[in-house]
Amino acid sequence: MTANASHRFPGGDASEAITWLRAASVDTVRVEWTDLGGLARGKILPLHAFAGAMRDGVQFCGVAMAFALDSTPVPDSGVGGEMGYGNVRALPDLATLRLLAHEPRTAQVLCDVEFLDGEPATITPRAVLRRQCEALAERGLQARIAPEMEFYLLDGDFQPRVMGMPCYGMESRFRLREALAPLIAAAEPHARLLGYHHEHAPGQIELNVAPVEALQAADDLQRLRQCLREAALAHGHRVSFMAKPFNGLNGNACQLNLSLWDHTGNRCWDSEEEALSALALHAIGGLLAHLPELTAILLPTANAYKRLVPGHFAPLTLGWGLDNRGVAVRACGEHESARLELRVCGGDINPYLAMAGMLAAVIAGLDDQSKPGLPLEGDLDSRDLPRLPGDWAAAVAAFEDSAWAREALGEDFHALFGRFQRFELSRYQRLVSDIDRQLYLPVL
């Protein structure tokens, strides 16, 4: 399952892009960017209008950079009423131009965003990640990241397509093959797929992709999630990356596998010692030091914290280990495959922000030569060990109060994301749910 190179623009200028699109019989281009919640936003252009978009960008109301998940503008964002709900500009990045396998005659391109005076919009998720990639490059390193995506394949009523808990089950996979086939076909233009299997819950699938440079990894993950949802809808199914869709069943994770490279190869491995390198240990130390401040990014919804249940393969422990799935950071692989697996993230992450936070913590660890302590062993869920923030309110407060996060991720972004999270949290706390009625209405 290799990424289909014919779906990718081979490179060139705007006129060459138009020629390539015409040769592929494209008549529609999706011009897209990603909001704070990780949702795809954009405009649909006829091909004849895309030439102008490549030159001048595509204008949209700037408050869309500060939408809550339901498109309500976050108050005091700085890009809403404060600027008269004026426009900003999305600039297509032709390196991301793709033909879509699941939408005929349609191409998709991802964008960076700037204000109309030409000032980059540094609050956007892609810009936040780009800055971390540049900071790592200043240290002579490149991050390569391979996500492991978990999702539920559901019917049109959001119920699992198969029952039971057939982890790695081949018969359950066979029963889902007709529903999965168009999803895998839709995914192939966007990443080199290494395989997939039935996970530990009914209708739950894990999809693995090859590692690529961090910004491309985030672009690919964003597109993969979107195309899987859309391809499922086209065939009467649903796909959900919700962190904890069902009581009593495993939640959806999105593990991020990180390796650090320079011109000599993978620096996470010490070939002379035949062991994890000192650089990798510093990176782990940085992650463990700053994960509490980043939890609001890695677990960005109230539902995400419901995934942190003992016995359900979710990392409760703020520690690291060698091939131990009970810790926040799992070190695994050897030589070129040596990597650090961040196991905290739920399936509902914003790919750009999760990877940006991860790299910011790694950079801090490298700069400070942080020590991660000894690796943890065995079953850790019931032991008295340091934990991540256990609820959304604590995580949001830790992020807001973090001077390190403010400096590492940028003051403007830090302020906006704090307001975004606080707004979503406040709204959630005031929402009367079916659970409230189930618990209290009959007895009070």
N, C-alpha and C positions, 0 to 999 in steps of 0.2 A: 504494500500500500504506500506508494510514493506520491508526493505532491505532483500534480499535473503541471509540468512546466509550460504547456501550451496555454494554460489559463492565466499565466503571469505575463505582464508587459515586460518585454526583454530589456527595456531601457531606451532612453532617448528623450528628445524634446517634445513640445506640445504637438507639433505637426506630425511627428512620427507616432505619437499616441493616437491621434485621430486616424491616421492611415491604418494602424493596427486594429483599432476598433471597427473601422469600416470593413476590413478584410474578414473580421469575425462576425459580420452582420449585426453588430450591436446598434440598437436605436435608442437605448435608455441608459443613463449613468446615474447610479446612486452616489451622491456626495455626502459623506458621513463624518461625524465626530462623536466622541464619547462624553457623556455628562458625569457629574460627580458620583451618581449611583451606579455607574457602569452600563447605563442604557444607551443604545444606539440612537442618535438623533441625526437628522439630515434633510436633504431636499432631493427630489427626483428631477433630473434634467434630460430633455431630449438631446440627442448627440450634437445637433447643430449649436446648442447653447453651451456645450461643455468646453468648446474652444475658448470662449470668453471667460468661462469659470477658471480655466487654467491660467489665464492672463491676469484677471482682475479679482479672482476669488468669488465666493458666494456669500452674499450678505444675509444675516439672520439677526433676530432680536437678541441682544447680548444677555438678557436675563435668562435665556435658556442655558447659559453656563452655570446657573445657580438654581436650577429646578430641583425640587424634591421629587421623590419617586413618582408621585402622581401629577407632576408638572406644576405644582404650586410653587410660585417664586419664594425662595428663602428670604426672610426679612433681613434688611441691612446688609445685603450681599455686596454692595458697591457697584453692581452691574445691572441694577433694576431701575427703580424710580430715581436713584441718585444720578443716573446719567440719562434720565428722561426716556427710559426704555429704548434707547437708541441701538443702532446696529453695530455688529462686529463682522469680521470677515473670516470665512473658512477657506484655507488655501490647500488645494489638493496636493498630496504628496504622491507623485507618479510612481515612486518605488512600491506603493501599495496597490496599484491599479490591477484589478483582477476581473476575469470573466467569471460569472456565477454559474455553477453547474445546476443549481436548483431553480434558477429564474431565467428562462430563455431570452436571448437577445439583450441581456442586461449585464452591465459592468458595475463594479463598485470601487470607489477610491476613498481612502481615509485622509483626514485633513488635520493640519495645524490651524490654530486660530490666532488672529491678531486684531487689534483695534483699528479703526479707520485711519488713524494717524500713523499706522505702521508699527506701533508698539506691540510686541508679542504679548499674548494673553497668558501670563505665567501661571495663572490659577487653573488652567485646564489640565486634566490628568496626563495627557500625552506629553505636555511640556514639563510637568513635574518629573516624569520618568526620564525624559531626555536629559535633564540636568544631572540626574544621578549617573547616567551612563557616561556623560562627559566628565564628571568628577572622577569616576573610576578610571577613565582613559588617561586622565592627568597623572594617575598613579601607575601607568603602564599596563593596565589590565582591562580585559573585556569579560563581561559576564555573559554566560550562556545559560539559558533557562529552558527547562522542559516541564510543562504542566502535566499533571495527571488529573483529568477531568472526570468527575462523577456526576451522573444525572439520572433522573427517573424517566423512563419511557412509559407514558400513561395513555389511557384512552381519552376520548373526547370529553369525558366527565371528570378528568383528572384522577382516575383510579388506575392502579398498576395493571399492566397488560398480562402479567402472569402472577401466580401466587407462590407461596413458599419462600425459602431463603436459600436458593441454589447457588451459593458462591462458587465461582469457576464452573458452574454447571453447563455442560455442553448441550444437554437436551433442552434446557430452558433457552439457551442461545438459539438453538435450531427453531424453536417455536416462535422466536421473535425475528427470525431472519428476514422475512418479507417486510416487516416494519422497519428494521434496521438498515436494510440495503439502500434506500434512498437517502438516509441520513449519512451513511458512510460516503456515498457518491458525492453528496453536497459538501462534505468536509474536505475531500481530497485536493481541491485547488488551493487550500489555505495552509496546509502543513503536511509534513511527511509523517504519515500515520505509522506507528510501530505496532499497533494491535489494539484489541479491545476484548473485554470479557464481561460476563455477568458478575456483578458485585454481590454484596451480602444481604440484599433486600429484594423483594419482588419487583421485577422490572427495572432494577438499578444497573446501570452500565458504567464501566470505567473505560475511558479512551486515552491512550498514550500516544504522545507525539515526540519527535526527535528534538534535541536541544538546538536552539538557534540564539543569536545575539538578542539581548534582553528587550530592546524596543520592538524588534520583529516578533519576539515571543508574545509580547502583550498585544500587538496588532493581530497576530494569528489567533490568540485565544479569544479576543473580542469577536473576531469574525466567525470563528468556529461555533461559539455559543449562539450567535445570531442565526447562522445558517442552519444549525441543527433544529432550533425552534421553528424556523420558517419551513424547512423541509418536512418536519413532522406535521405541521398544520396543513400543508398541502395534501397530505395523505390521511387526514382525519385523526391524527394522533396529537399528543402533546409531549413536550419535553420540558422538564423543570430542573433548574439548578438551585432551587431553594435549599437552604442549608439543612432544614429539618422538616420535611413535608408531612411526616406521619409519626404518631405516637408509637413507641415501642420498636421502631425500625431504625436502621442506621441512617444518619444524615448524609448529605452530599458534601464531600471535601473537594478541595482543589490543591493538592500538594504541588509545591514549586521546587523543582530540582535544580540547584544552582552549582555551576562550576566556574572557576576563575582561570582565565587563559592569558598567556602572553606569547611572544614569538617562539618560546621554547616548548610550549605545550600546556597541559593542564596543571596549574600550579597548586591544585588541591592535594596532590600526591607527591611524596618525597621518595624518589626512586632508590636513593641510596639507603634510606632507612626502611624501605618497603612498608611505609605507613602513611597515615594522614599527615600532611605537611604542617609546619608551624604557621604558615599563612592561613591555612584552613582553620586551624584552632583559633587564631585571632578573629577570623570571620565569625566563627561560632560564638566566641566570647562577646562580640559586638551584638549579635542577634539576641543572645540571652539577656544582655544588659538593657536592651531597648525594646524588647517585645511588649512589655507592659504598656509602654507609651504608644505603641503602634497597634494595640489590639483593636481599637475602634476602626482602624483601616482594614485589618485582616478579618474582623468579625463585625461587619458594618450594619447589621440589623438586629432587632430584638430576637428574632427567630434563630439567628446564628448561634446564640449562647445556649439554646436548647439542644444543640448537637453535642455539647460537652458533657456526655453521660458516661460514667464508668462502664466498661465492658462493651462499648460500641466503637472501638478503634479510633476514638477521638483523643487528641493529645491534651491531657489535663495538666501535665507536669512541665514546669518551666525548667527544663534541663535538656541534656543532649545524651545520645547514646550511639553505640555502634550497631547498626541494623536492629534498632529497637523502635517499634511503632508506638510506644507509649509516651514518647518524649516530644517536645516541641520541635527539636532539630535532630534529625536522624542522619548520621553519616554512613554512607554506603558506597560500594564500588571500589575498584582499584585502578591504578594507572590512569589511562585516558577516561575511564568511566567513573572515577572518583567524584563524588558530589555531596552536597549538603541538601537534604530534603526538609524544607519548611512545611511542617504538617499542620500548622494552626489554621490555615485559611479554609473558610467554608466555600461552597460552590457559588455563593452570591457575591464574591469579591468584585471590586473594580480591578481588572487585570493590571492597568497602568499604576494605580495607586498602591496595590499590594506589592508589586515588583519594585516600585520606587522606595517604599518603606523598607523592604528587605535590603536593597542595595545601600540605602542610607545607613542602616545599622551595620552592615558589613564594612562599609568605609570607616565608620567610627571605630570598629574593632581593629581594623588594620592600622589606623592612625594611632590608636591608643595601645596597640599590642595587647589587647585584652586577653585574659586567661579564662577559659570556660569551666575550669574545674575538671574533676574526673568524670568519665562517662558513666551514666546510670545503667544498671542491669536489672533484668527480671521484670516482674509485674509491678507496676508503679502506681496503679490507680488508687489502691487503698492505703498507701504509705503517706506519712506526714512529710510532704515535700513542698517546695515553693510552687505556687500555681499562678496561672494567668488571671487577670481580672475576671471574676465569675459572672458579672452582669454588665449590661450595656451602660448603665449610668456610671459605674465605676470606671469603665474603659473610656468613656467620653471625657470624664473629668481628668483622667490620667493624660489623655492627649492634649486637652486644653491647657493643662498646667505645665506641660513639658517645654522648657526653654530649649532643650536639645532639638525636639521636633520642629519648633518654630524656626530655628536656625538652619537645620538640615534640609527641610522641605520647602522653606521659603515663607516669609512672614505673611504675605498676602494669601497664599494657599492655606496656611495653617489657620488663619482667622476665618476664612470662608468655610473650610471643611468643619471646623469646630461649630460654626453656626448651623451648617447643614445637618450635622449629627444631632446637635441640641434640638433643632426644630423637629426632626423625625422622632427623636426620643420623647419630646414633650407631647407630640400628637399621639404617639402610641400609648403613653401613660394615661391619656384621657379617653381612649377609645373603649367603649363598652363592647365586649366580644361575646361570642356564643359560649365561651368557657365561663365568663362571669354569670351569664344567665343559667347555665347548667349547674354551677356550684351554689349560687345564692338565691335565685328566684324561687325555688321550691320551698326554701326553709326560712327565708327572712322577709 
